[in-house]
Amino acid sequence: MSEIKLPEGSKMRNPDFIFGVATSSFQIEGDRENRLDTIWDTFCAGPNISDGSNGDVACDHINRWQDDLQLIFDMGVDAYRFSIAWSRVLHQDGTINESGLRFYTDLIARLRAANKKIFVTLYHWDLPQYLEDQGGWLNRSTAYAFAEYVDTISLRLGDSVDAYTTLNEPFCAGHLSYEAGIHAPGKTGRKNGLQASHHLLLAHGLALQVLRKNVPNAQHGIVLNIHPGYPNSDKHEDIVATQIATEYLFYWYIDPVLKGKYPEVMTHIAAEDRPDIAPDDMAIISAPIDFMGMNYYTRNVYRADGNGWYEHVPPAPEGLTEMGWEIVPDAFAEMLINLHNDYDLPDLYITENGAAMPDELIDGKVADQNRIDYFQSHLLAVDKALAAGVNIKGYFAWSLLDNFEWALGYSKRFGLVYIDYETQERVLKDSAIAYQNMLKSR
């Protein structure tokens, strides 16, 4: 097993650079009976999950959280990024579910006692089903319901949290969920996707106002994901298609937050498909944030579709992760440097980076050298961006545990820790040991 090594003199070796691991509530917690149903519970009940599974048990983290935190402590990370399940902490009438909230306050207290930094995500896609029954993110009132939830919970958690993230990847919660139909609730249509995405961004802005008031000493931000776009050829139409695709799929979320406007691709969208935007919305959405989380996994390649739009070009079959994604660390560095050059960025955190690999438990071990190589190459990309002046403050590996991988169920493993879903046994993969050794070497 080779190691993960930080370059000599790298800014990642500085004591103030944070290394962490990340998870999300629906993917690991289980314990469905003690929370409200979510859109993912409903989605799992239909023919939507590749292995027919659901999140009812997942990694049984609700019952095993102390053991899971010990894994984090043993690994030696500085921070833990996790999400709160809206459906676990609030009843439908908006009052607090005290037992549900106690799970998180106990978790936070244990992390604080161990001197770990706490990054809380307030929405990682698991909308309560009763809100979806009222229109979900297509209903503007859901943005205000989110702000009320954030108000209630942030008043209780207060300064025990170092950093609050409003949303994780609104691209997935908007585009994949309401336009492409790949994620819960499985709706389709361009108008639906753009309207849901706008209401998600509005929810971010409204929640930010609440967080500034309730917990002024914490850091507040949003987590976005970008798959940087590359043209399939040097033809003008492929270059234009790549610009359209990247703006439509990814800059659609960063431009409103940092520039207070949607990108130019809006002009390519028919009037009837454009989102309804109230006069003050963009000012609310673009209020200053303290940090931006950036999730990176791969790049996208595009070509013109012949109708003034784009189409994806599938990658060559070699050298892919189990998700079928190219491993392109150079695109990661280039994306970070381009963002630095094109935007007035707040502090940046790499809030997710990792790879699904064909892990096998053999004689009590998981020899995932391919994942070690992935982390090594992508940390070198972060180092390259840091050397170019990009203001990156930390890096979180995705994910701590193998978990429920949304529409792909339990068929894909991203974890540093292997989960035997029959017994719930936890086994440190070689990548976890390499990450641990890298952290000790700083």
C-alpha positions in Angstrom: 0.0 0.0 0.0 1.4 3.4 -1.0 0.8 6.5 1.1 -0.9 9.8 0.5 1.8 12.5 0.8 1.6 16.2 0.9 4.3 18.1 -1.0 7.0 19.7 1.1 6.2 23.3 1.7 2.6 22.9 0.7 0.1 25.3 2.3 -1.9 22.2 3.2 0.8 21.5 5.8 -0.1 24.7 7.6 -1.8 24.2 11.0 -4.8 26.4 9.9 -5.6 24.2 6.8 -8.5 22.0 7.8 -8.7 18.3 6.8 -12.0 16.5 7.4 -14.5 13.8 6.3 -18.1 14.3 5.2 -21.4 12.4 5.4 -25.1 13.2 4.9 -28.1 12.3 7.0 -30.3 10.3 4.7 -27.3 8.3 3.4 -26.1 7.0 6.8 -28.6 7.5 9.6 -31.4 4.9 9.2 -33.9 5.0 12.0 -36.8 5.9 9.7 -39.5 5.3 12.3 -38.3 8.2 14.5 -38.6 10.9 11.8 -41.1 12.1 9.2 -41.1 10.7 5.7 -39.0 12.5 3.1 -39.1 12.7 -0.6 -36.4 10.0 -0.7 -38.5 7.6 1.3 -41.3 8.0 -1.3 -38.9 7.8 -4.2 -37.4 4.6 -2.8 -40.9 3.0 -2.6 -41.1 3.3 -6.4 -39.1 1.6 -9.1 -36.4 4.3 -8.9 -33.4 2.8 -7.0 -31.1 0.5 -9.0 -30.8 -2.2 -6.4 -34.4 -1.8 -5.0 -33.1 -0.6 -1.6 -34.0 2.3 0.7 -32.6 4.4 3.5 -34.6 2.8 6.3 -31.5 1.4 8.0 -28.6 2.6 5.8 -25.5 2.6 8.1 -27.5 2.5 11.3 -25.6 5.6 12.3 -28.3 6.8 14.7 -27.4 3.8 16.9 -23.7 3.6 16.1 -22.8 7.2 16.1 -20.4 7.0 19.0 -18.4 4.2 17.3 -18.4 6.2 14.1 -17.1 9.3 15.8 -14.3 7.2 17.3 -13.4 6.3 13.7 -13.1 10.0 13.0 -11.1 10.7 16.1 -8.7 7.7 15.4 -8.3 9.0 11.8 -7.0 12.3 13.2 -9.1 14.7 11.1 -9.6 18.3 12.2 -13.3 18.6 11.2 -16.5 16.6 10.5 -19.0 17.8 8.0 -22.5 16.2 8.4 -26.1 17.2 7.6 -29.2 17.6 9.8 -32.3 15.8 8.7 -35.1 18.4 8.7 -37.6 15.5 9.0 -35.9 14.4 12.3 -35.7 17.6 14.2 -39.1 19.2 13.4 -42.7 17.9 13.7 -45.0 18.8 10.8 -46.5 21.7 12.9 -43.0 23.2 13.1 -42.3 22.4 16.8 -39.1 20.7 17.7 -38.8 16.9 17.9 -36.7 16.9 21.0 -35.4 13.4 20.7 -34.4 14.0 17.1 -32.6 17.2 17.9 -30.9 15.6 20.9 -29.2 13.2 18.6 -27.4 16.1 16.9 -26.7 18.1 20.1 -25.1 14.9 21.6 -23.1 14.4 18.4 -22.0 18.0 18.5 -21.1 17.9 22.2 -18.9 14.9 21.6 -17.1 16.5 18.7 -16.5 19.7 20.6 -15.1 17.7 23.6 -12.6 16.2 21.1 -11.8 19.7 19.8 -13.1 18.9 16.3 -14.5 21.7 14.0 -18.1 21.2 13.2 -19.5 21.9 9.7 -23.3 21.5 9.6 -25.3 21.2 6.4 -28.9 22.2 6.9 -30.3 20.7 3.7 -28.8 17.7 1.9 -31.8 16.9 -0.4 -34.1 15.1 2.1 -37.2 17.4 1.9 -40.0 16.3 4.3 -42.7 14.6 2.1 -45.5 16.8 3.5 -43.9 19.8 1.9 -43.5 18.0 -1.4 -47.2 17.3 -1.2 -47.7 21.0 -1.2 -45.5 21.5 -4.3 -42.0 21.0 -2.8 -39.4 23.3 -4.3 -41.8 24.3 -7.0 -43.8 26.1 -4.3 -42.2 29.4 -3.3 -43.5 28.9 0.2 -41.0 26.0 0.7 -38.2 28.6 0.7 -39.8 30.3 3.6 -40.5 27.0 5.4 -36.8 26.3 5.1 -35.9 29.6 6.6 -38.3 28.9 9.6 -36.7 25.5 10.1 -33.2 27.1 10.0 -34.4 29.8 12.5 -35.7 27.2 15.0 -32.6 24.9 14.8 -29.9 27.5 14.7 -31.3 29.2 17.8 -30.9 25.9 19.6 -27.5 24.9 18.2 -26.1 28.4 18.3 -22.3 28.8 18.5 -21.7 25.1 19.1 -21.4 24.9 15.3 -18.3 26.4 13.6 -19.8 26.6 10.1 -23.4 26.5 8.8 -24.0 25.5 5.2 -27.5 26.3 4.0 -27.7 23.9 1.0 -25.6 21.1 -0.4 -25.5 21.1 -4.3 -28.7 22.8 -5.4 -27.8 21.5 -8.9 -28.8 18.0 -7.6 -31.8 19.2 -5.5 -33.1 21.3 -8.4 -31.9 20.1 -11.8 -31.5 16.3 -11.1 -34.6 16.2 -9.0 -37.2 18.4 -10.8 -35.9 18.6 -14.4 -34.0 15.4 -15.1 -36.1 13.1 -12.9 -33.1 11.2 -11.7 -33.4 12.1 -8.0 -36.4 12.5 -5.7 -39.1 13.5 -6.2 -38.4 12.5 -9.9 -40.2 15.4 -11.6 -39.2 16.5 -15.1 -39.4 19.5 -17.3 -37.2 22.6 -17.9 -39.5 25.0 -16.2 -39.8 22.7 -13.2 -36.0 22.4 -12.9 -35.3 26.1 -13.2 -38.2 27.1 -10.8 -37.1 24.6 -8.2 -33.5 25.8 -8.5 -34.5 29.4 -8.0 -36.6 28.6 -4.9 -33.6 26.7 -3.5 -31.4 29.7 -4.0 -34.0 31.9 -2.5 -34.1 29.5 0.5 -30.4 29.9 0.8 -30.6 33.7 0.9 -33.5 33.7 3.4 -31.7 31.2 5.6 -28.6 33.3 5.5 -30.5 36.3 6.9 -31.7 34.1 9.8 -28.2 32.7 10.5 -26.6 36.1 10.5 -29.1 37.2 13.2 -29.1 34.0 15.3 -25.4 33.0 15.2 -23.4 36.0 14.1 -20.1 34.4 15.4 -20.3 31.3 13.2 -19.3 31.1 9.5 -22.1 30.8 6.9 -22.0 29.6 3.4 -23.3 27.3 0.7 -21.9 24.2 -1.0 -22.0 24.0 -4.8 -20.7 21.4 -7.3 -19.1 21.9 -10.6 -18.1 19.5 -13.3 -15.9 21.7 -15.4 -16.8 21.5 -19.1 -14.5 20.7 -22.0 -15.4 20.8 -25.7 -15.2 17.6 -27.6 -13.3 19.3 -30.4 -12.0 22.8 -31.3 -15.0 23.4 -33.5 -16.7 26.7 -32.7 -20.1 25.1 -32.2 -18.6 22.6 -29.6 -17.0 25.4 -27.8 -20.2 27.4 -27.7 -22.2 24.3 -26.6 -19.7 23.7 -23.7 -20.2 27.3 -22.5 -24.0 26.9 -22.7 -23.8 23.6 -20.8 -21.5 24.8 -18.1 -23.6 27.9 -17.5 -26.9 26.0 -17.5 -25.8 23.2 -15.3 -23.4 24.7 -12.9 -22.8 28.5 -13.2 -26.6 28.8 -12.8 -26.0 28.4 -9.1 -22.7 30.2 -8.5 -23.6 33.4 -10.5 -26.7 34.3 -8.5 -24.8 33.8 -5.2 -21.7 35.7 -6.2 -22.9 38.1 -8.9 -26.6 38.6 -8.1 -27.7 37.4 -11.6 -28.2 34.4 -13.7 -25.7 33.7 -16.5 -26.1 34.6 -20.1 -27.5 31.2 -21.0 -30.9 32.6 -19.7 -31.2 34.3 -23.1 -31.2 30.8 -24.8 -34.2 29.7 -22.7 -37.8 30.2 -23.9 -39.7 32.8 -21.9 -42.3 30.2 -20.7 -39.5 28.0 -19.2 -37.7 30.8 -17.3 -38.2 30.9 -13.5 -40.5 33.4 -11.9 -38.3 35.8 -10.0 -39.7 38.4 -7.6 -38.1 41.9 -7.5 -36.0 41.4 -4.4 -35.0 37.8 -5.0 -31.6 38.3 -6.5 -30.5 40.8 -3.7 -31.5 38.2 -1.1 -29.7 35.4 -2.9 -26.5 37.3 -3.4 -26.0 38.6 0.2 -22.3 38.1 1.2 -21.3 34.7 2.4 -18.3 33.8 4.6 -17.3 30.7 2.6 -18.2 28.6 -0.4 -17.9 24.8 -0.4 -16.9 23.3 -3.6 -17.6 19.6 -4.4 -15.6 18.1 -7.3 -15.6 14.5 -8.7 -15.0 14.7 -12.5 -15.3 16.8 -15.6 -17.9 16.8 -18.4 -17.2 16.8 -22.2 -19.8 18.3 -24.5 -20.5 18.8 -28.2 -23.2 20.7 -30.1 -26.5 18.9 -30.6 -27.3 20.6 -33.9 -30.2 22.5 -32.4 -28.3 25.3 -30.6 -27.9 23.3 -27.4 -25.5 20.8 -26.0 -25.1 17.0 -25.5 -22.9 15.0 -23.3 -20.0 13.0 -24.8 -19.5 9.8 -22.8 -15.9 9.2 -21.6 -13.7 6.5 -23.0 -14.3 3.3 -21.0 -10.8 3.1 -19.5 -9.7 4.6 -16.2 -13.1 5.4 -14.8 -14.5 5.2 -11.2 -17.4 2.8 -10.5 -19.7 5.8 -11.2 -18.4 5.8 -14.8 -16.6 9.1 -14.1 -13.3 10.1 -15.6 -10.4 10.7 -13.1 -9.2 14.1 -14.1 -7.3 15.9 -11.3 -5.9 18.5 -13.8 -9.5 19.6 -14.5 -9.9 20.1 -10.7 -6.9 22.4 -10.5 -7.9 24.3 -13.6 -11.5 24.7 -12.3 -10.3 26.2 -9.0 -7.9 28.6 -10.7 -10.6 29.7 -13.2 -13.0 30.4 -10.4 -10.4 32.4 -8.6 -9.8 34.4 -11.7 -13.4 34.9 -12.7 -15.1 35.6 -9.4 -14.6 37.6 -6.2 -14.5 34.4 -4.1 -15.0 34.1 -0.4 -13.0 31.5 1.5 -13.2 28.2 -0.3 -13.4 24.7 1.2 -13.3 21.5 -0.8 -16.3 20.0 0.9 -16.4 16.8 -1.1 -13.9 14.9 -3.1 -13.6 11.2 -3.5 -14.3 8.1 -5.7 -16.5 5.1 -5.8 -14.3 2.0 -6.4 -14.9 -1.8 -6.8 -14.1 -2.5 -3.1 -13.9 -6.0 -1.9 -13.4 -7.2 1.7 -10.8 -10.0 1.6 -9.4 -11.5 4.8 -10.6 -8.5 6.8 -9.0 -5.9 4.6 -10.0 -3.6 1.7 -7.0 -2.9 -0.6 -8.3 0.2 -2.4 -5.0 1.5 -3.9 -7.0 3.0 -6.7 -8.8 5.3 -4.2 -5.4 6.2 -2.5 -4.1 7.2 -6.0 -7.3 9.3 -6.5 -6.8 11.2 -3.2 -3.1 11.7 -3.9 -3.6 13.1 -7.4 -6.5 15.4 -6.3 -4.6 16.7 -3.2 -1.8 17.6 -5.6 -4.4 19.5 -7.7 -5.5 21.4 -4.6 -1.8 22.2 -3.9 -1.4 23.5 -7.4 -4.4 25.8 -7.0 -3.1 27.0 -3.6 0.2 27.8 -5.2 -1.7 29.8 -7.9 -3.2 32.0 -5.2 -6.6 30.3 -4.7 -7.9 30.9 -1.2 -8.6 27.3 -0.1 -9.0 26.8 3.6 -9.7 23.1 3.9 -10.4 19.7 2.3 -13.1 17.1 3.2 -12.9 13.5 1.9 -16.1 12.0 0.7 -17.1 9.9 2.4 -16.4 8.7 5.9 -18.6 5.6 5.4 -19.9 3.5 2.5 -23.5 4.6 2.3 -26.8 4.8 0.5 -25.8 6.3 -2.9 -29.2 7.8 -3.8 -30.7 6.4 -7.0 -27.8 3.8 -7.0 -28.7 2.4 -3.6 -25.9 0.5 -2.0 -24.2 -0.6 -5.3 -21.5 2.1 -5.1 -19.0 2.5 -2.3 -17.3 5.9 -1.7 -16.3 5.4 1.9 -12.9 5.4 3.6 -14.6 2.9 5.9 -16.1 -0.3 4.5 -19.6 -1.2 5.7 -20.9 -4.7 5.7 -24.6 -3.9 5.3 -25.6 -7.3 6.7 -23.8 -7.0 10.0 -23.0 -3.2 10.0 -19.4 -4.1 10.7 -17.0 -1.2 10.0 -13.6 -1.9 8.5 -11.0 0.7 7.7 -10.0 0.5 4.1 -6.4 1.0 3.1 -7.4 4.5 2.0 -8.5 5.4 5.5 -5.2 4.2 6.9 -3.3 6.2 4.2 -5.4 9.3 5.0 -4.7 8.8 8.7 -1.0 8.5 8.1 -1.0 11.6 5.9 -2.7 13.6 8.7 -0.2 12.4 11.2 2.7 13.4 9.0 1.7 17.1 8.9 
